[in-house]
Structure formats: structure tokens, C-alpha cells
Amino acid sequence: MPEAMVASSASEATRGGTIQQVDVAVVGAGFAGLYLLHRLRKAGFTSVVLEEAADVGGTWYWNRYPGARCDIQTIDYSYTFDPELERAWQWSEKYATQPEILRYLGFVTDRYDLRRDIRFGTKVTAATWEHAADRWLLTTDHGASVSCRYYIMATGCLSAPKPPEIDGVKDFKGEVYFTGRWPHEEIKLAGKRVAVIGTGSSGIQSIPMIAEQAAHLTVFQRTPNFALPAHNGPPPADRMALLEGDRAGYREQARMSLAGVPWPQQMSVSWQLSDAERRERFEKAWAAGDLVYILTQLWADQGVDVDGNSLLADLIREKIRTIVKDPETAAALSPHDHPFGAKRPCLDTNYYTTYNRPNVTLVNLRQEPITGITASGIKTGKRGFDVDVIVFATGFDAMTGAIMAVHPITGRGGKSLSDVWANGPQTYLGLTVAGFPNLFMITGPGSPSVLSNMAVSIEQHVDWTVDRLMAMREAGYTTMEATDTAQAGWARHMADCSTLTLHRLANTWYTGANVPGKAWGVMPYTGGVGPYRTICDEIVSRGMLGFRLTGPNVAEQCNDGEVVRLQPDVRLVLNMLADMNLPPIESFGAQGARDFVAQFNAARPAGRPVGEVVDGTLAGADGPLPYRLYRPATPGPHPIVVYFHGGGWVLGDEQSDDPFCRDMCRRTGMSFVSVGYRHAPEHRFPTAAEDGYAATRWIAEHAAELGGKPGPVMVAGWSAGGNIAAVTCQLARDRGGPQISGQLLVCPVTDCTFDRPSYHENATGYFLTRSLMYWFWDLYCSPADRTDPRVSPLRGKLENLPPALVATCEFDPLRDEGVAYAQAMAAAGVPVEQLNARGHFHSSLTMVDVVITGVAARVQMANALRRFAGLPPERKEGDEGVRPRSDRLAA
Ligand code: N01
């Protein structure tokens, strides 16, 4: 539609009032809005920024409470889009104060002459998609309405202060301040009795400063938070040297990192380190005063595993006890209800020592909740506190508040964003929402945003968005809208990512738990800044996957689909393997492939400790075979599981599935005996099958010697090992024992045909390829023997087999033959449980501590084995995945 017609229809909509016509309207003149305006202008789009405040700065305009600073090192918390700008500005401190950051944003505004397109003191009161014009119409509380093609929310994640939810605030006769809306004039607290409610970052930063001025400070704490010393000062020489040594490389590393700050991925896991080594790492981090460092650099499992996390949390609690002199106050300040990092920790300056001052009192609201505010102060369940000033550091309606609650946004067909998000934010990439064409959010819910260095995430979102607008203009498109499929897929991917972290175990503003009645869910994207960036780029390279593009003179384009179907950690593993550009494993020859697998396994994290690991030999079908026994730490005797490793009958040995055997031993409380059966091509069919059967018989007969419970054993195996376990069950039934009480078949080979769909769908790209499977079969079994049930158990008699759990993975060539075996056994009357692991590949479930999203499946497998042994299920507290905390906080 021509622009003139757009103008007239929009004018009618506001009954003749003036309408400002622009290509793009942006809300917010903070870090995001300023860079957006700069980029939009350079790209030739007419733009206006609507800003409620009287000046630029966004969050740094409003949050001017005493002590306000950033807690990402300022050299990282800066714009990087212009090297000239970087050279033109020097930060005076490692963590700049709010006034300095505000000066920086003012400097940037002036440098790029941005003010002339910013309408200050202007709030959007409604935004409506006008379908006929393919434009947004914005009404404002000040000046002209705005008609724009694109509407971009650069509103920040923590901009809408949350009401304090305490009765009687209006009755209070003293002064009331909110940290998130601190007055611009100087507030005099000297000689006054001050109360601070809230001990999040704002409270932690302001409390030491207020304590220095006030006659008395009373801190009302509901939940203690972890705080770490900032050790502020000039920008650290080592980081400056790194940055100045290779500015472009430093910035690029930040962009591809997990948190937007250039620290490498930590590889050592906590149980590989001694107590002394862990303490040394911790002390170094405590002395460094760097939030991202202590959150990511101590050990690899600190952010993903409850046990690994609590080792670190214990060390921090120990510090709190050392610093705070009164033991009762120290105990009240020590967080126990959430893993370290699951709630946003804060860097502090003298926070804990402040509680040693005689003019500071801590009130533990867990013991005496606030019952109300009176004319003279604050009442708790136990006592009253008369105060002159109340400071509310009670936080924000985060992530969605500033977008949804601020003004009605009405999309296609009259859809209201508040309704669409009633059960939590739904977005594609945290950037767009289905049903709301041409609406973009910078660092919206569903993007890494608050779990990252915001400066890096903002630049990525702005660049991606403006690049898309330019590409659309070039191609003649005027609208861009996420599809429902893409959005639903993103929600699934978000949920998959959040099972990897510990955020689900804390009640925080990340999950909406801090706002009564708000839907619960981890709102930021937890998959990391670098992976997120590659996903955004992949969407473009795959023809704007998941977006519908339309324009007046071009055919509609909609390349629908989900961008990530793999589990996030599987995606990382497969990308890493793809980057290695390895030749096909089969090209190494059998011995070369064995050496490669041994090398590959050596690079994996070590398995976790079990009670005891014993190597021995057993009598096989044709001579001794090695075994490795994993015994639990609990007193025996334990039920025994005979385990067969994977490797296509060609590769691996009794130690090659070590992390998996340890993990299952710990989860089940059972002994695992991993059998070193003989391999092809030296020993072809039916050697592996006969070795497996003979080993099972020997182990059952020698159960007591192995410390196991006499009686039936269970069998388990992965891949070709699953094949041997399945065959062993058939042979044991037909040859008069041993008695087997259950079989766990993980991605088993069950049949010799290669024509099932999974063989085609997953032929390449998922590590186990179709051609590798052909090679394994060729080495092990000649075509004439392949229909023998000792290698194709699907072709055997299936009645009267032990109960089974068959686990299959979505992206595995063997998926469909596993499913077929499970279905055929069930049809033959065998009790069968099927586990279909969505988003996983052939090695997922055995790659313990690399593919953490496999935990839920391992819990299910362990429970099945316990059921086969007649034991109740046992869930290990904490790391078993999907178990969000939805209990709300009591005041
Ligand atoms: O808000 P918060 P914030 N009765 O939600 C308590 C960023 N930031 O403004 O935990 C009693 O973290 C509440 O208790 P509980 C940073 O990302 C960054 O401090 O809900 N207490 C909590 O203690 C940060 O995470 C910087 O039990 C009540 C506190 O108030 C985010 O902003 C500086 C209550 C709120 O803590 C938000 O921080 C500042 C009630 N009714 C902020 N309601 C830096 O860069 C709430 N509370 C350093």
C-alpha cells in the first residue's frame, strides 16, 4: 500500500490528530534504544525513540540509589560497535558507578547526535497493529501519535518496579523511596532511622552506603542472597592488557562465550579436584572480585549439578561466617534455599562487614514476617520498628513487566499481548511473537538477556534486527512474523535448556516467582550467548526459518519449522565433532578406530566415584574374558547387572563405558559387571553373542564372590552391547538359565535390515552413521548369518523373555529397530517399557556429564532396573532434571 494512503488511514484512526510517520518507532533510550537509533539511521530508516524519562540512560537513569554500580567489569559492559568510540572513552573504575555510566550514555548520545530523534517525557499509551496498512499505530501521553512500519521495544528487562505488596505503605508518615525510582535530588539520611526492605542486588549495594549515613539502619531480609566482594579499583591491568592486546579477538570471544564475557569454558569437574585444589580455586575467585569468573570458572559442574554447586556454596557460607561477627546474624545471612547462581548473586563493597556495625540491625523475615506498615514504621509478627525513612529495594516485574504491563499491545486480529502471555511469555528467540507482525523486543524473554553481559546481548539483538529490516526492504517485504510452529519449538528448546541449569530450583525474578500471580517459568534463555548467536544466524542462513514474510509486490515466503530439535548439549557435542572435521571412523580400519575411540574417551570427563572398582577375569565361551566390576558405596550384597559395552562388535572394551557404568551403579545401588567380550573382525559372529551368554552364566554362578546377591541377574547394554544383552536373554531362556529378571537395552541393534525410516533420516550428521553401521555389520557377520536371532534378535522367538526397558533416541539410525523390538516383545506378552529420548543421538544416554539432558532418561532406566530387582524407585535429589520449584514465597 502506498505510504500516502497509509498516512490518511492512520490519520482517520486518530480522528484527524497529527501523526508522526516513521519507518521505525523504538521505546526506550537506554543502552539498547540508543544503539538501535544509531544503526537505524545509518541504515536509512526514519526513526523515533519514545522515552518516558527526561533524559537518556534507561535503567541507569532511574536506578540512582546510593551505591548503584554495574557488576560486570565496565570494560566488558560497553558498546563495541565502533572502535573509535572505544578509544574515545576510558572507564575510571573496574566497576563504574551509576553516574559514570550515565555520563557514558550521554557521551554516546552526543557523539552520534541522537537526541534530535528522541522524544523525552513521552510514554506510549497503546500500540495497535493496523492490518490494512501493515503498520503499528502508537498513541502517546504527550505529543503526536506515531505510525510506524516496525515497532521495537528497547524497554530493558528490569524497568517496571514491582509494588511492595505490604499493607499500609500509604499510612506511613515518613519518607518512602524505591531504589528503582530514586529521586534526582540529594536525599539526606544523616541522623535518620532508616529501614531497607529487600536484599537483592539493589539492597546489597545500597545497604553499606546507607549504613554510613543513617543514625540507625534496620535491614528487613526475606531471603538471603549470595554476595561476593567486588574489590573495586581501577580496571585490572591483566584484563586491560588482554583487551588492548587484541581488541577484536577479545570482543569476538565475548560474543561467542556463554555469558558474554571472554572466559573459557571450564572443563574440570568438582570430583576430579581435591579439597585443597577446590579451595585454592575458590580463594583465587574470591580475591578476583569478578562475578562471571566465580559463576563459571571454578569447576564445570558448579552451574549444572546440585552437588558440584553446594561445594561452592559451602565455601561462600564459610566466608560469611568468618566476616560477620555475630553467629546468629551470620546464619541468617547465609543462603540455603537456592543453589549459588540460581538466584542472581551480587558483587558488594563491604556488605557483610556492614552487619558488624553497631548502628545496623538485621531482621530475619523468615522468623518474623512483616505484618504491615504503620504511620511510624514497620511491624513484624514479633515487634514494631519506628523509622523515619523506608527504602524499598523490592525489585521488579522483570522481563515481561516493561513490555506487557506498561501499555496494551494489540496484534493481528485484535490479539492482546497480555492475553497471549497470560501463562508466561511466548516468543520466538525472545525477539518476536507470533500474531504480532513487525514487533521486536531487544533482549526480550526467551533470549539470553539477563543471564549475560547485557551490552553484548543488546548489540547482537540490535544488529540482527536491523540487518533483517534491511534485507526485507531490499527484497520488497513489509511484514515479518514468527510462525506458531517456530514459537512452540523455541518454547521446547527453552525448556530443554533450562533443565541443564539450576535456575529451576530457585524462586527468583528469572522465573516470575517474585511477583504474586505471575506465571512460573525460566524466562531468560539459558543456553548461552554464543550458542544463541549461532542459532539466530542459522535462522537467516536457512531462509528465515520460522518466519512468514509478506510484501505488496512479492510472493509470501514462509519457511516453517523449528530451528533446534536437538537437545542443547547434544547440539554442542555434534557441532564440536563437526568442527573437528574427522574422516569417517571406518576409514581408520579396525585398530585405528579402536585407538581413536580410546583417545576420544580419554578426553571425556571422568566418571563419578563409586564404592569400589575391581578388575578381574571370568570364564568365557572359549577362554578367560576380562571384566570390570563397579560396586556401590552402600553395604552389600547388591543385585547384579551384567553390562555389555557399545562399539559395533568391533570397538570398545570393559572400561569404555566407564562413566555410564558408574552413573548407573550410583543411581541403582547395584553392582555392574562390565564384560570384555571378544571383538570382530578377529572374532566374528557368533563370538560376541556366545561370550555374552557365557559371561552372564559365569557371573550369575559367582554372584556371591562378586559381592552380589545370589539369584537372578539383570542384563544391560548399549548399541551392539544392547544387541548382546537382548540375545543373552533369548539364549538364557532357551538353554535353561541363568535366570534373568530384567533387560535394559539402550539404543540396541536388533535387526539386520537397513530400510527403516530412521536409517535414512539419520544416515549422516549424528556421529553414528549408516555407513559406519554397514561397516560394523560387515566386520562382524557375513550376510548369510545375519538373520540368525543371535545377531538379529527381532527375528527370534520373543515369548517368555524377561521384562524390558528399551531406550531409543530420536536422531539415531537404530531408533526404529529398537522401537520395533520393544513393540514385538510387547506383542509377545513381555512387559516392556519404552523410552523415546527426544532430541538425543545414539551416544546421548551413555555420555554422562557431557549430555546432561540425558539425566531424566538415566533416572528412568535406573528405576526400571530397580523395579526388575523388586526394589522401590530411588530418585537422587537434585540433578535428575525436570523438577521446577513452583512453591511461592511467603512474605
Ligand atoms: O531486586 P531483587 P533488585 N517483603 O528482586 C525482597 C539487577 N541489578 O532490585 O528474595 C519482603 O533481586 C526480595 O526477597 P525474596 C540484577 O540483575 C543489578 O535488588 O523475594 N521482602 C529480595 O530480597 C538484580 O538481580 C545491579 O524473598 C521483599 C528483594 O526484595 C536485579 O536487578 C544492581 C518483598 C528484591 O531483590 C534486581 O535486583 C541492582 C516483600 N513483600 C540491580 N518483596 C548491578 O549491576 C520483595 N522483597 C550490580
Residues whose N, C-alpha, C, O or C-beta is under 5 A from the ligand:
A	BS01	N01	R69 C70 D71 L158 P164 E165 I197 G198 T199 G200 S201 S202 G203 R222 T223 R344 A393 T394 G395 F396 W509 N514 L889 A891
